[in-house]
Amino acid sequence: MTTARTPYRLVAAIAAGAAAALVMAGCSSGGTAASAGSGSSKPVGGGDLTYAIANDPISLNPSGIGAGNDTLAITRQLVDSLLWQDPSDGSLKPWLATGYTANSDATAFTFDLRSGVTFSDGTAFDATAVKDTFDDIAAAGAASTAASSFSGYRGTKVVDDDTVEVDFSSPNAAFPNAASSVALGIVSPGTTKAPFVDRATGADVVGTGPFTLSSYTKNTSTVITKRKDYDWGPAARSNAGAAHLSKVTFQVVPEASVRSGSLQSGQLDAISSVQPSDTDSLRSQFALVTRANPGQVFGLTFNQERPLVADLAVRKAIAQAVSPKAVRDTSLNSLFKVGKSVLGSTTPGFTDTSSTLAYDPSAASAALTKAGWVKGADGIRARAGEKLQLKLVWITNFGPNQTSLELIQQELKKVGVGLTLESGTVPQYLANLASGNWDVSWDNNSRADGDVLRSKFTSTGAQSIGADDPTLDALFTKELSQSSVTEREATFHQIQERIAAQADFVPVHELTSIIATAKDVHGIAYGADTRLDQLTGAWKDAS
């Protein structure tokens, strides 16, 4: 029996600070297309774009676990989602679904689907494809990046060819927002029939997106080509029809200096993950597209399954020993904001919690001494024969990370906390996390919804850090049941305050994503999650 429904619109709004969400540099526009240079102001059809990414995507399965932004930049081109989150204001708008409603307790969502859409293999898009995609993700569990979006998933009902109802056993007010993500991009029946783990190469991945996969060569490149019949992009986007570009090559170029040099020599048309140290030199010759990331900021996450950091006194002391401003000023530039909360300032529901455990190394030292931690000859504290030596794991995919962590390492040593840094590529980092052999991790997670925190900070989350906190669990349960944007954001305020009070996370700096393009390249844009949006609006001047 279908429950009665009331209209429901979950608007992940970037409130009065919407303009501030777009950090601009050079001749660029944060969430929309960059259009620098002296070339044509009118899109030109055709042309090949070579776009450099820092990491091999690892998996071209949209809902699989890959290399973060570099994976999503590619898979976003292959699949469409039910809804589109507008980067200008965070609102949810039609895409493959023309609209949706929810029941009163946010446990059932009904999507009305667009007709006339086809997958790239010619199969018609319909309600069954949506059901198969969602069932497939739910069955994959922790093997999917979308696992947390399907907590309490009861199933998807095919009401008719153009209507589906997605049901949950408990409230899930975050689901409509999640339905706009790449991970919930709809794939064809043929894709869901292929084993989940076998889709990494993309050979079995068929979507309704504006591009199709031509080739994938691991650690080298991924090539996609235009779908000429594409005609169902979000109406609010600059181009809802077929892409202007004929082909896009995502070239894997791990070294930031090589990416910049290759752009300057004309071998590349655009590069992602521009390092802060390169922005001034590139700005004079190229267009920069920049946007502040919503979601979890860069900072220190504690593995509370480990005894040393399960101690609240130790976590609080670490929080007081680290100066976020000093780290930002040393490693980055003014495009990057100092972290004021576990959530970035462009995230709906952001609240400044920086006064909870402000930088105060003297207080940190005193607290550790009071807790029985005594400095040894090497400057590292010990208690009952155990040294306060922590292992931190981090990824090498963002250049300033090493400088930031070396400074944090120095700051912590001043108060008697030892920090061993273990770096690695994305696969190595994921393996380190899975091993559990770490005390602290340095990470961030971009998503334009405060619910991004739930997977990590609840006791039952897919990436739970072991913070067994009934108060925090209850707050996340509460936000999932709130249809009102205002009420839900108020709960996110409480969540951030609780995380700060318990020192579950030490915010250090926000992430600003930066793309540099040749001046004959136009229309490259970020989505609301500050990841590369579909390239339907991008074009190159005629040569």
C-alpha positions in Angstrom: 0.0 0.0 0.0 1.4 3.4 -1.0 1.4 5.9 1.8 -0.2 9.3 1.3 2.3 11.9 0.1 2.8 15.5 0.6 4.9 17.8 -1.6 8.4 17.8 -0.5 11.4 19.8 -1.7 14.7 19.3 -0.1 16.7 22.3 -1.1 20.3 22.1 -0.2 20.5 25.9 -0.2 23.6 27.9 0.1 21.6 30.6 1.9 22.5 34.3 2.0 26.2 33.5 1.4 25.6 32.0 -2.1 27.9 34.5 -3.7 30.6 33.7 -1.2 30.4 30.1 -2.2 32.0 30.9 -5.5 35.7 31.7 -5.0 36.8 33.5 -8.2 40.2 34.0 -9.7 41.3 35.5 -13.0 38.7 35.4 -15.7 36.7 32.6 -14.2 33.3 31.9 -12.7 33.1 29.5 -9.8 30.2 27.2 -10.3 29.6 28.1 -13.9 31.6 28.1 -17.1 34.9 29.9 -17.5 35.0 32.0 -20.6 38.3 33.8 -20.7 40.3 34.7 -23.7 39.6 36.7 -26.8 38.0 33.9 -28.8 34.5 33.3 -29.9 31.7 34.1 -27.4 29.4 31.7 -29.2 29.9 27.9 -28.7 31.7 26.1 -31.6 30.8 22.6 -32.5 33.5 19.9 -32.7 37.0 19.7 -31.4 38.9 17.4 -29.1 39.7 18.4 -25.5 42.7 16.9 -23.6 42.1 17.3 -19.9 44.8 16.2 -17.3 43.8 14.5 -14.1 46.2 13.6 -11.2 45.2 10.0 -10.6 44.1 6.9 -12.5 40.3 6.6 -11.9 40.7 3.0 -10.6 37.1 2.3 -11.3 34.7 3.6 -14.0 31.8 2.1 -12.2 29.8 5.2 -11.1 28.9 3.7 -7.8 32.1 1.9 -7.3 35.1 3.0 -5.2 37.6 4.9 -7.3 40.1 7.8 -7.0 37.7 10.4 -5.8 37.4 13.6 -7.9 39.4 12.2 -10.8 37.0 9.2 -11.1 33.9 11.4 -10.7 35.1 13.8 -13.4 34.9 10.9 -15.9 31.9 8.9 -14.7 29.8 12.1 -14.5 30.2 12.3 -18.3 28.8 8.8 -18.8 25.7 8.8 -16.5 22.9 11.2 -15.7 21.1 11.4 -12.3 17.4 11.7 -11.4 17.9 15.3 -10.1 20.5 18.1 -10.7 21.8 20.3 -7.9 22.2 23.8 -9.1 25.6 25.1 -8.1 24.3 28.7 -8.1 22.0 28.1 -5.1 22.1 24.4 -4.1 18.5 23.8 -5.1 17.4 20.4 -6.6 16.1 20.6 -10.1 14.7 18.1 -12.7 16.9 15.9 -14.8 16.0 12.3 -15.5 13.1 12.9 -13.1 10.7 15.7 -13.9 9.9 16.0 -10.2 9.4 14.1 -7.0 7.3 13.9 -3.8 7.8 12.4 -0.4 5.6 11.1 2.3 5.4 12.9 5.6 8.2 11.1 7.5 10.6 11.0 4.6 10.6 7.2 4.2 9.1 7.1 0.7 10.1 9.1 -2.4 8.2 9.0 -5.7 10.0 10.2 -8.8 8.2 11.0 -12.0 10.5 10.1 -14.9 11.3 11.8 -18.1 10.2 10.0 -21.3 12.2 9.7 -24.5 15.5 9.1 -22.9 17.7 6.2 -24.0 20.9 4.6 -22.8 23.9 4.7 -25.2 23.2 1.1 -26.3 19.8 2.2 -27.5 17.8 0.7 -24.6 15.0 2.9 -23.3 15.3 4.5 -19.9 12.4 3.6 -17.7 11.4 2.9 -14.1 12.8 -0.6 -14.2 16.3 0.8 -14.9 16.0 3.0 -11.9 14.9 0.1 -9.7 17.7 -2.1 -11.0 20.3 0.6 -10.4 19.3 1.3 -6.9 18.8 -2.4 -6.0 22.3 -3.0 -7.4 23.9 -0.3 -5.3 22.2 -1.5 -2.1 23.3 -5.1 -2.8 26.9 -3.9 -3.2 27.0 -2.5 0.3 30.4 -1.3 1.4 31.8 -1.9 -2.1 29.8 1.1 -3.2 30.5 4.8 -2.4 26.8 5.2 -2.2 26.2 2.7 0.6 25.3 5.3 3.2 22.6 6.7 0.9 20.8 3.4 1.1 20.7 2.9 4.9 17.4 1.3 5.7 16.6 0.7 2.1 13.5 -1.5 1.6 13.4 -1.4 -2.2 12.2 0.5 -5.2 8.8 -0.1 -6.6 7.9 0.3 -10.3 4.6 2.1 -10.2 4.6 2.3 -14.0 7.1 2.9 -16.8 7.5 6.5 -15.8 7.2 6.4 -12.1 9.2 4.8 -9.2 8.8 4.8 -5.5 11.9 4.4 -3.4 11.1 3.1 0.1 13.1 3.1 3.4 12.4 1.5 6.7 13.5 4.7 8.5 13.6 8.4 7.5 16.1 9.4 4.9 15.6 13.1 4.1 19.1 13.1 2.5 18.0 10.8 -0.3 16.8 13.4 -2.9 20.1 15.2 -2.6 21.9 11.9 -3.0 19.8 11.2 -6.1 21.6 14.1 -7.8 25.1 12.5 -7.2 27.3 10.6 -9.7 27.2 7.6 -7.5 23.4 7.3 -8.0 23.7 7.8 -11.7 21.4 5.5 -13.6 22.9 2.7 -15.6 21.4 0.3 -18.1 20.0 -3.2 -17.4 23.0 -4.7 -19.1 25.3 -2.9 -16.6 23.5 -4.2 -13.5 23.7 -7.7 -14.9 27.5 -7.6 -15.0 29.2 -8.4 -11.7 29.8 -5.3 -9.6 33.5 -5.8 -9.2 34.0 -6.4 -12.9 32.8 -3.0 -14.0 36.0 -1.1 -13.0 37.3 -1.0 -16.6 34.0 0.7 -17.7 33.5 -1.9 -20.5 30.1 -2.9 -19.0 29.1 0.6 -18.0 26.3 2.0 -20.1 24.6 5.2 -19.1 22.3 7.9 -20.6 25.0 10.6 -20.3 26.2 12.9 -23.1 29.4 10.9 -23.7 30.3 7.2 -24.1 33.5 5.4 -23.2 35.8 4.8 -26.1 38.9 3.5 -24.3 40.5 3.1 -20.9 44.2 2.5 -20.5 45.1 2.2 -16.8 47.4 4.9 -15.5 47.5 6.5 -18.9 44.2 7.9 -20.3 40.4 7.5 -20.6 38.8 8.6 -23.9 35.1 9.5 -24.2 33.2 10.5 -27.3 30.1 12.6 -27.8 26.6 11.2 -28.1 25.0 13.0 -30.9 21.4 12.2 -29.8 21.7 13.5 -26.3 18.9 15.9 -25.6 17.8 15.6 -21.9 20.3 17.6 -19.8 19.0 19.8 -16.9 17.1 22.7 -18.4 18.7 25.1 -15.9 22.2 24.2 -17.2 23.9 26.3 -20.0 23.5 23.5 -22.6 20.8 20.8 -22.1 21.5 19.2 -25.5 24.4 17.3 -27.1 28.0 18.3 -26.2 29.8 20.8 -28.4 33.1 18.8 -28.1 33.5 15.6 -30.2 36.0 13.9 -27.9 37.6 14.3 -24.5 40.7 12.6 -23.4 41.4 12.5 -19.6 45.1 12.1 -19.4 46.7 10.8 -16.2 49.5 13.2 -15.2 50.4 12.6 -11.5 52.9 15.5 -11.1 51.4 18.9 -10.7 54.5 20.6 -12.2 54.2 18.4 -15.2 50.5 19.2 -15.6 51.3 22.9 -15.5 54.3 22.6 -17.8 52.3 20.6 -20.3 49.5 23.2 -20.3 52.0 25.9 -20.9 53.6 24.0 -23.8 50.3 23.5 -25.5 50.2 19.7 -25.0 47.1 20.0 -22.8 43.9 22.0 -23.1 43.0 22.0 -19.4 44.4 20.7 -16.1 42.7 19.8 -12.8 44.1 19.9 -9.3 46.1 23.1 -9.9 48.3 23.7 -6.9 48.0 26.9 -5.0 51.7 27.7 -5.7 51.0 27.7 -9.4 48.0 30.0 -9.5 49.8 33.3 -9.8 52.0 32.1 -12.7 49.1 30.4 -14.6 46.6 33.3 -14.1 48.5 35.6 -16.5 48.4 33.1 -19.4 45.3 30.9 -18.7 41.8 31.0 -17.4 41.2 29.7 -13.9 38.0 28.1 -12.8 37.8 28.0 -9.0 35.2 27.0 -6.5 35.2 26.4 -2.7 34.2 22.8 -1.8 31.2 22.1 0.4 31.3 19.1 2.7 33.9 18.0 5.2 37.0 20.2 5.2 40.6 19.0 5.3 41.5 18.1 8.8 42.4 15.4 11.3 40.1 12.4 11.8 40.7 10.1 14.8 40.4 6.3 14.7 38.7 5.9 18.0 39.1 2.2 17.9 42.7 2.9 18.9 43.3 3.5 22.6 45.5 6.6 22.4 43.0 8.7 20.5 40.0 7.1 22.1 41.1 9.4 25.0 39.1 12.6 24.8 41.9 14.5 26.7 44.4 13.6 24.0 42.1 14.6 21.2 41.3 17.9 22.8 45.0 18.6 23.3 45.7 17.9 19.7 42.9 20.2 18.6 44.4 23.0 20.7 47.9 22.4 19.6 47.2 22.9 15.9 46.9 26.4 14.3 44.7 26.1 11.3 45.6 29.7 10.2 49.4 29.0 10.4 48.9 25.8 8.3 46.7 27.7 5.7 49.2 30.6 5.5 52.2 28.3 5.1 50.8 25.8 2.7 48.2 27.6 0.7 47.0 31.1 -0.3 44.0 33.4 0.2 41.8 31.3 -2.2 41.6 28.8 0.6 39.7 29.5 3.8 40.8 28.5 7.3 38.6 25.7 8.6 36.1 26.9 11.1 34.1 23.7 11.5 34.0 20.1 10.3 31.9 21.4 7.4 33.0 23.9 4.8 31.4 27.4 4.9 29.6 26.7 1.6 27.7 23.7 3.0 24.1 24.2 3.9 23.8 24.3 7.7 27.4 25.4 8.3 28.2 26.9 11.7 31.4 28.3 13.1 32.7 26.1 15.9 36.3 27.4 16.0 35.9 28.9 19.5 35.1 25.5 21.1 38.8 24.3 21.1 40.7 27.4 19.9 44.5 27.3 19.3 46.2 27.3 22.7 49.3 25.1 22.9 49.9 26.1 26.5 46.5 24.7 27.5 47.2 21.6 25.4 50.4 20.9 27.3 48.8 21.5 30.6 45.9 19.2 29.8 48.3 16.4 28.8 50.3 16.8 31.9 47.2 16.7 34.1 46.2 13.5 32.3 49.5 11.9 33.3 51.4 12.2 30.1 55.0 13.1 30.9 57.6 14.4 28.4 60.6 12.1 27.8 64.2 13.0 26.8 63.1 13.0 23.1 60.3 15.5 23.9 57.5 12.9 23.3 55.2 12.2 26.2 54.6 8.8 27.8 52.2 7.3 30.4 52.5 4.0 32.1 55.3 3.0 29.7 53.4 3.9 26.6 54.6 6.7 24.3 52.2 9.2 22.8 53.3 8.4 19.3 50.6 8.4 16.7 50.5 7.2 13.1 48.8 9.5 10.5 47.9 8.3 7.0 47.3 10.6 4.1 47.1 10.7 0.3 49.6 12.3 -2.0 47.0 13.6 -4.5 47.1 17.3 -3.2 50.5 18.9 -3.3 50.2 21.1 -0.2 49.3 18.1 2.0 52.9 17.3 2.8 53.7 20.9 3.9 50.6 21.1 6.0 51.3 17.8 7.7 54.9 18.5 8.4 53.9 21.8 10.1 51.2 19.9 12.1 53.9 17.4 13.0 56.1 20.1 14.3 53.3 21.8 16.3 52.3 18.6 17.9 55.8 17.7 18.9 56.0 21.0 20.8 53.3 19.8 23.2 54.8 16.3 23.4 52.8 14.4 20.8 54.7 12.3 18.3 53.3 12.0 14.8 54.6 9.5 12.2 53.4 10.4 8.7 52.6 7.6 6.2 51.8 8.8 2.7 50.5 6.9 -0.3 48.5 6.9 -3.5 44.8 6.6 -3.3 44.8 2.7 -3.4 47.5 2.7 -0.7 45.6 5.1 1.5 42.4 3.1 1.1 44.3 -0.1 2.1 45.8 1.7 5.1 42.4 2.8 6.2 41.0 -0.7 5.8 43.8 -2.2 7.8 42.8 -0.2 10.9 46.5 0.3 11.6 46.3 4.1 12.0 45.5 6.6 14.7 44.8 9.7 12.6 43.9 10.4 9.0 44.2 13.5 6.9 41.3 13.8 4.5 38.3 15.7 3.2 35.0 14.8 1.6 33.1 17.1 -0.8 29.3 17.0 -1.0 26.8 19.8 -0.8 24.9 18.3 2.1 25.8 18.0 5.8 24.7 14.4 5.7 28.2 13.7 4.2 29.3 13.4 7.9 27.0 10.6 8.8 29.0 7.8 7.3 32.0 8.6 9.4 30.7 10.0 12.6 27.9 7.6 13.5 28.5 4.3 15.2 26.9 2.3 12.4 28.3 4.4 9.4 29.9 2.6 6.5 33.2 4.4 7.3 32.6 4.7 11.1 35.6 5.9 13.1 34.4 4.1 16.2 33.0 7.2 18.0 30.4 5.4 20.0 28.4 8.5 20.8 24.6 8.0 21.3 24.1 11.8 21.3 25.6 12.2 17.9 23.8 9.1 16.6 20.5 10.6 17.7 21.2 13.9 16.0 21.9 12.2 12.7 18.7 10.1 13.1 16.9 13.4 13.6 18.2 15.2 10.5 17.3 12.2 8.4 13.6 12.6 9.4 13.3 16.4 8.8 11.6 17.6 5.7 12.0 21.3 6.6 15.3 22.7 5.3 15.4 25.2 8.2 14.9 22.5 10.8 17.4 20.2 9.2 20.1 22.9 9.1 19.5 23.7 12.7 20.2 20.0 13.5 23.4 20.2 11.5 24.4 23.1 13.7 24.1 20.8 16.7 26.0 18.0 14.9 28.9 20.3 14.2 28.9 21.6 17.8 28.9 18.0 19.2 31.8 16.9 16.9 33.8 20.0 18.0 33.0 19.4 21.7 34.1 15.8 21.5 37.1 16.7 19.3 36.2 13.9 16.9 37.7 16.0 14.1 40.2 18.9 13.9 39.3 21.2 11.0 42.3 22.8 9.4 41.4 24.3 6.0 38.8 24.3 3.4 39.5 23.0 -0.1 39.2 25.2 -3.2 39.2 23.3 -6.4 41.1 24.9 -9.3 41.1 24.1 -13.0 43.3 26.0 -15.5 42.4 26.1 -19.2 43.9 27.4 -22.3 42.3 30.6 -23.4 40.7 29.0 -26.4 38.8 26.7 -24.1 35.4 27.8 -22.7 32.5 26.5 -20.7 34.2 24.1 -18.2 32.1 24.2 -15.0 32.0 22.8 -11.5 28.8 21.2 -10.2 27.3 22.0 -6.8 29.7 19.5 -5.1 32.7 21.3 -6.7 33.5 18.4 -8.9 33.7 18.6 -12.7 30.2 18.9 -14.1 29.2 17.4 -17.4 31.1 18.9 -20.3 28.1 19.6 -22.5 28.7 23.4 -22.2 32.4 23.2 -23.0 33.9 24.2 -26.3 37.1 25.3 -28.0 37.6 28.1 -30.4 37.8 27.1 -34.1 41.4 26.6 -35.1 
